[in-house]
Amino acid sequence: MTQPAAARPPKPLYSNVSPAVSSPCISLCRLDEEKVCRGCFRHVEDIREWRSADDERRRVICAQALQRKQSGTAGGL
């Protein structure tokens, strides 16, 4: 007798991929000594949080990344 297939967890009611705030990732994923990506200028914790963040939080993450990029505080590109 075969075992029944394991039940899949229910799908979330919403998608974590929001077209309103696109990811700043440019596929140049290298962290500097401060754990900031040299490609998108997000901190590693912001990158980890991205999938579960709502649009408002994503906008904050993008704004902080832009500030890092403009101030040159992430690893010298």
Rosetta constraint file for C-alpha pairs under 8 A:
AtomPair CA 16 CA 51 HARMONIC 5.82 0.50
AtomPair CA 16 CA 52 HARMONIC 6.11 0.50
AtomPair CA 16 CA 53 HARMONIC 7.63 0.50
AtomPair CA 16 CA 54 HARMONIC 7.79 0.50
AtomPair CA 17 CA 51 HARMONIC 7.14 0.50
AtomPair CA 18 CA 22 HARMONIC 6.86 0.50
AtomPair CA 18 CA 55 HARMONIC 7.22 0.50
AtomPair CA 20 CA 55 HARMONIC 7.01 0.50
AtomPair CA 21 CA 55 HARMONIC 6.16 0.50
AtomPair CA 21 CA 58 HARMONIC 6.64 0.50
AtomPair CA 21 CA 59 HARMONIC 6.86 0.50
AtomPair CA 24 CA 40 HARMONIC 5.63 0.50
AtomPair CA 24 CA 62 HARMONIC 7.03 0.50
AtomPair CA 25 CA 29 HARMONIC 7.99 0.50
AtomPair CA 25 CA 39 HARMONIC 6.90 0.50
AtomPair CA 25 CA 40 HARMONIC 5.22 0.50
AtomPair CA 26 CA 39 HARMONIC 6.09 0.50
AtomPair CA 26 CA 40 HARMONIC 6.34 0.50
AtomPair CA 27 CA 39 HARMONIC 7.02 0.50
AtomPair CA 28 CA 38 HARMONIC 7.09 0.50
AtomPair CA 28 CA 39 HARMONIC 4.71 0.50
AtomPair CA 28 CA 40 HARMONIC 7.58 0.50
AtomPair CA 29 CA 37 HARMONIC 5.98 0.50
AtomPair CA 29 CA 38 HARMONIC 6.71 0.50
AtomPair CA 29 CA 39 HARMONIC 5.79 0.50
AtomPair CA 29 CA 40 HARMONIC 7.83 0.50
AtomPair CA 30 CA 36 HARMONIC 7.99 0.50
AtomPair CA 30 CA 37 HARMONIC 5.29 0.50
AtomPair CA 30 CA 38 HARMONIC 5.50 0.50
AtomPair CA 30 CA 39 HARMONIC 6.83 0.50
AtomPair CA 31 CA 35 HARMONIC 5.07 0.50
AtomPair CA 31 CA 36 HARMONIC 5.14 0.50
AtomPair CA 31 CA 37 HARMONIC 4.36 0.50
AtomPair CA 31 CA 38 HARMONIC 5.96 0.50
AtomPair CA 31 CA 44 HARMONIC 7.77 0.50
AtomPair CA 32 CA 36 HARMONIC 5.48 0.50
AtomPair CA 32 CA 37 HARMONIC 6.39 0.50
AtomPair CA 32 CA 38 HARMONIC 6.61 0.50
AtomPair CA 32 CA 74 HARMONIC 6.82 0.50
AtomPair CA 32 CA 75 HARMONIC 5.28 0.50
AtomPair CA 33 CA 75 HARMONIC 7.45 0.50
AtomPair CA 34 CA 43 HARMONIC 7.99 0.50
AtomPair CA 34 CA 74 HARMONIC 7.53 0.50
AtomPair CA 35 CA 43 HARMONIC 5.81 0.50
AtomPair CA 35 CA 44 HARMONIC 5.66 0.50
AtomPair CA 36 CA 41 HARMONIC 5.68 0.50
AtomPair CA 36 CA 42 HARMONIC 5.54 0.50
AtomPair CA 36 CA 43 HARMONIC 4.24 0.50
AtomPair CA 36 CA 44 HARMONIC 5.95 0.50
AtomPair CA 36 CA 74 HARMONIC 6.04 0.50
AtomPair CA 36 CA 75 HARMONIC 7.58 0.50
AtomPair CA 37 CA 41 HARMONIC 4.82 0.50
AtomPair CA 37 CA 42 HARMONIC 5.53 0.50
AtomPair CA 37 CA 43 HARMONIC 6.26 0.50
AtomPair CA 37 CA 44 HARMONIC 6.98 0.50
AtomPair CA 37 CA 74 HARMONIC 7.37 0.50
AtomPair CA 38 CA 74 HARMONIC 6.33 0.50
AtomPair CA 38 CA 75 HARMONIC 6.10 0.50
AtomPair CA 38 CA 76 HARMONIC 7.62 0.50
AtomPair CA 38 CA 77 HARMONIC 6.79 0.50
AtomPair CA 40 CA 65 HARMONIC 6.90 0.50
AtomPair CA 41 CA 65 HARMONIC 4.82 0.50
AtomPair CA 41 CA 66 HARMONIC 7.14 0.50
AtomPair CA 41 CA 68 HARMONIC 6.25 0.50
AtomPair CA 41 CA 69 HARMONIC 6.09 0.50
AtomPair CA 41 CA 74 HARMONIC 6.44 0.50
AtomPair CA 42 CA 46 HARMONIC 5.99 0.50
AtomPair CA 42 CA 47 HARMONIC 6.32 0.50
AtomPair CA 42 CA 61 HARMONIC 7.11 0.50
AtomPair CA 42 CA 62 HARMONIC 7.56 0.50
AtomPair CA 42 CA 64 HARMONIC 7.54 0.50
AtomPair CA 42 CA 65 HARMONIC 5.04 0.50
AtomPair CA 43 CA 47 HARMONIC 6.40 0.50
AtomPair CA 43 CA 65 HARMONIC 7.80 0.50
AtomPair CA 44 CA 48 HARMONIC 6.29 0.50
AtomPair CA 45 CA 49 HARMONIC 6.15 0.50
AtomPair CA 46 CA 50 HARMONIC 6.00 0.50
AtomPair CA 46 CA 61 HARMONIC 6.55 0.50
AtomPair CA 49 CA 53 HARMONIC 5.97 0.50
AtomPair CA 50 CA 58 HARMONIC 6.73 0.50
AtomPair CA 53 CA 57 HARMONIC 5.72 0.50
AtomPair CA 53 CA 58 HARMONIC 6.06 0.50
AtomPair CA 54 CA 58 HARMONIC 6.21 0.50
AtomPair CA 55 CA 59 HARMONIC 6.19 0.50
AtomPair CA 56 CA 60 HARMONIC 6.50 0.50
AtomPair CA 57 CA 61 HARMONIC 6.24 0.50
AtomPair CA 58 CA 62 HARMONIC 6.13 0.50
AtomPair CA 59 CA 63 HARMONIC 6.10 0.50
AtomPair CA 60 CA 64 HARMONIC 6.18 0.50
AtomPair CA 61 CA 65 HARMONIC 6.16 0.50
AtomPair CA 62 CA 66 HARMONIC 6.13 0.50
AtomPair CA 63 CA 67 HARMONIC 6.26 0.50
AtomPair CA 64 CA 68 HARMONIC 6.31 0.50
AtomPair CA 65 CA 69 HARMONIC 6.20 0.50
AtomPair CA 66 CA 70 HARMONIC 6.09 0.50
AtomPair CA 67 CA 71 HARMONIC 6.01 0.50
AtomPair CA 68 CA 72 HARMONIC 5.86 0.50
AtomPair CA 68 CA 73 HARMONIC 5.29 0.50
AtomPair CA 68 CA 74 HARMONIC 6.14 0.50
AtomPair CA 69 CA 73 HARMONIC 6.80 0.50
AtomPair CA 69 CA 74 HARMONIC 6.71 0.50
AtomPair CA 72 CA 76 HARMONIC 6.70 0.50
